[in-house]
Amino acid sequence: MTTARTLVRPAAARSRRRPSRTRRTVKRNLTAYGFLCGALICFAFFSWYPIVREVLLSFQKTNFVGEARWVGFDNFRTVLADPGFTDAWVNTAEFTLLALVVGYVIPFAIAIVLNELKHARAYLRFVVYLPVMLPPAVAVLLFKWFYDPGPGLFNQLLHAAHLPGLSWLDSTSTALISLVIVSTWMNLGSGTLIYLAALQSIPGELYEAAELDGAGLFRRIRHITIPQTRLILLVMLLLQIIATMQVFIEPYLLTGGGPEGSTVTVAYLMYQYAFNFTNFGGGGALGLMLMLVLMVFSAIYLRVSREEAR
């Protein structure tokens, strides 16, 4: 027989369990918000504050010793009147185009080869990704030895093939493409693995049907691989444009902007204004111009990414 006491006990037990469950939920939420606040603080301090500070610097005259004063658009007029301003943008555009010709096609081709292999695929992935694990400064200095006109590896290989050596970094005709080779090698692994992941998501039935129809490798690439990876190819194209237009470490460590200013990029000219000429306002103006250009490509990238998510 059910009594009032037996009905009260389960209700009391449930009321005791409910606050405990509520406390656990609140604790989980507080932990999550704590991690979120930590990430927001890091972004605010290391990303958003420098952006705001750069925008302010572009309209100021300061050497960080005295008080900063507003000068309006004088910094932009100074930068635009600099003869090296146009050359820096031209060099940056040439570097970006060369990087697209070399660094955009090669990772996709390597990914196709790796996708076709049946053995040692994991080992070759590691070999391809290895340059990404090296610190950028180490990779660039390694290539500085490769390019050495005397005992450098590349000239030694040319001499072994009975060909004349090249002044890789000392000639205006080869300096920029030498930087492109370094940049391509440093970033080869990331692009290759992204392309490989996209290739492995293509249904195998499409390739099997193409093989039954007698389609060779190149026809399969043209009619199946490229159409199926169209969106990821476009996204990677935009990302590479954004990355290569900010090239700095290669000209800084390898050529110092030379020879004859042929490797001075916008990012390197910005560094020169800030730290060589102590004109932080001019450096900020250059940085703001570069940021506005990159924002256009970023907007295109976000739109393409949104369409891909659909």
N, C-alpha and C positions, 0 to 999 in steps of 0.2 A: 504494500500500500504506500502510495506516494504521500509524503508529508510535506508541510511547509518548510521544515528544516532541510530536507533533501533538495528542495528547489532553490533555497537560498545559497547553499554551499557552492554549486557550480557557478552561480552568478557572481558570488564573491571572488571565486578563483579567477573568473574571466576579468573582473575589474582589477585584480592584482596584476594579471599578466599584461593588461593593456598599457599601463604606464611604463612598464619595462620595455615593451616593444616600441613605444613612442620615444623613449630615451635613446634606444639604439638607432632609430631613424634620424633623430636630431643629431646624434653623434656622427653618423655617416655623412649627413649633409654638411655639418661643420667641417669635417675632414676634407670633403670635396671642395667646399668653398675656400678652405685654407690653401689647398694646392692651386686652385684657380687664382687666388689673390697673389700667390708667389709668382706665378707665370705672368700675371698682369704687371706686377711691379718690375720684373725683369724686362718685359717688353717696353714699359714706360721709360725705364732708366737707360736701356741700351739701344732702343730703336726709335721710339717716338720723341724723346727729348732731343737726341742729336738732330733729328729732322727739323724740329721746331727751331732749334738753335742755329742750324744752317740757314734757314729762311731768314731769321733775324740778322745773322751776320752779313747776308748778301746786301742788306740795306744800311750797314753800319761801317764806320771806319774805326778799327781798333787793332792794337798789337798785344792785347791782354795784359798790358802793364798800366796804362792810364785808363781813363774813363772812355767808354765807347760813345761815339756821337753819330747821329743819323745823317746820312748823306744822300738819301733817296736812291736814284738810279745811277749815281756816279760810278759805282762799281761795275755795273753792266756796261756803261759807256767805255770804261777803261778796258774791260775784257774784249769788247767788240772791236776796239781800235787796235788791239794787239795783232801784229802780223802773224803770230803763231796760232791765233784762234782758228782761222779757217783751215790751216794745215792740220791742226789737231783733230778737227772734225772729219777732214778728208782721210787722215790716217786711221781714225776709228772706223769709218765706213768701209775702207779697204780691208781692214783687219776682220771686220764682221763678215764681209762678203767672202773673203778667202776662207774664213773659218766655216762658213756654210758649205762652200764647195768641198772642203777637205773633211772637216770635223762633223758634218751632218750626214754625209754619204757613208763614210767608212764604218762608223758604229752599226749602222743598219745592215751593211753588207756582212760584217762579222757576225751579227746576230742571226742572219739567215744561214750562214755557214754552220754556226753552232747548233741551230735548230735542225739542220739536216744530218748532223753527226749522230752516230749510234753508240760510239764508245768514247771514253775520256771526256765526256761533256762537262762533268763537274770540275775536273782538273783544269780544263781550258777556261771555264768561267772564272776560276780563281786567278789564273794567269792574266786574263784580260782586266780583272778588277784590281789587280795589285797596284797599279799606279795611283789609284784613288786613295789608297791607304797611306801613301807617302805624304809627308808635309809638303805643301806647295813650294816652300823655299828650298827644300832638299831636292825636289824634282827639277826645279829651274837651275840650281847650281850644278846638278848632274849634267844637264844639257849644256851648260856653259863649258864644261870640259869636253863634251862631245864636239862642240863647235870650235874648239881651239884650233887655230890655223896650223899649229905645229904638231904636237902629239895627240890631237883630238881624234876620237874614234871615226868620225865621218870622213875626214880627210885621209886617214889611214886606209879606210875601205876604198876610197877613190884611187889612192896610189896603188893599192893592190890590184885594182882593175885597170891600171895603166892610164888613169884619167887625171887631169890636173886638179889640184885642190882648190877649194873655194874660200873666200873671205866671208864666211857665213854672216857674222854680226858686224863686219866692218864695211860692207858694201850696201849702198842704198837699194840695189836691185834684189838683194837676198835677205836683208835684215828682217823685213816684215814677215815674209813667208817663214823665216826661221822661228819667229815668235809664234806663228800659227801652228807650226809642227809641235812645239812644246805644249801649247794649250790643248791641242787635240789629244796628245798622248796622256796628259794629266787627267782629262775628263772622259777618256775613252770608255772606261769601265761602267760608269753610271748610265750613259746612254745605251750601251750595248745590252745591259741587263734589263733596262726598261723596254727596249725593242724586243728582246727575247721573251719577256713576259707577255707582250702583246701578241707575238707570233704563236705562242703556245696556247693562247685563248681561241685561236681560229679552229673551227671544227675540222677534224681530220677527214670527214666524209667529203669535203669539198676537194681536197687534194686527191683522194682516192678516185673520185669521179673524173677529175681532170686527167689523171694517169690512165684511166681506162679509155679516155678519148684520145690518148696519144700525146698529151701536152707535155712538153719538156720543162726543164727547170725554169728557164727564163719566161716561158709563157705562163707558168703557174705563178711566178712572182708578179708578172704584169697584170694578170686577170684575177688573181685571188689574193695574194699577199698584200699588195699595195692598196687595193680597194678596201680590204678588211681592216687595215691599220691606218686608214686615211686620217681619222681624227687624232690619233696619238702622234702621227707624223706632223700634223699641223701644230699640235700643242708643243712638241719638242722643238719645232722650228722657232716658235715664238719665244720659248724659254732660252734657246741658244742665242737668239738676237739680244735678249735682255742681258744675258750673262756676258757675251763678248763685247758689248758696248761699254762695259765697265772694266775692261782689261787694264790692269795696273802693275801687278807683280812681275810679269814677264819683261816689259820695258824697263821697269825700275831696277831689276837685278841683272838683266842681261846686257842692255844697251845704254841705259841712262838717257833714253830719248834719242840717241844718235843712231847712225851717222847722219849729220847735217839735219837733225830734227825729223828724220824719216820715220821714227817710231814713237814720236810724242803723241800720245792719245789724250783724250779729254780728261780722263781720270788722272793721268800723269801730269798734265798741265795744271790741273787743280791742285795737286800736291806741290808743284813748283811755286804757284802763287802763294800758297799758305806757308810753306816752310823754307823755301829758298828766297822768295821776295818779301816774306813777312807781310803779305797783303792778304789777310784772312777774309776780308770782304770780297776781294776778287775771286778767291777760291770758293767762297760761299755762293757767289753769283754763278760761277761755272757749274757748281754742283746742282744749283737750282735749275739751270737750263737742262742739264743732263737728266735730272729727275723728271722734268716735264715731258721730255721726249720718251723716257722709259715708261711713264704713266700711260702713254698712248698704247704702247705694245702690251702693257699689263692689262689694260681694259679689254683689248682684243683677246688676250689669253683667258681672262675671266669669262668672257662671252662664249668662247669656244669650249671651255671646260664645262660651262653650264649646259651647252647643247649636247656635249658628250654624256653628261650625267642623265639626260633625258633618254 
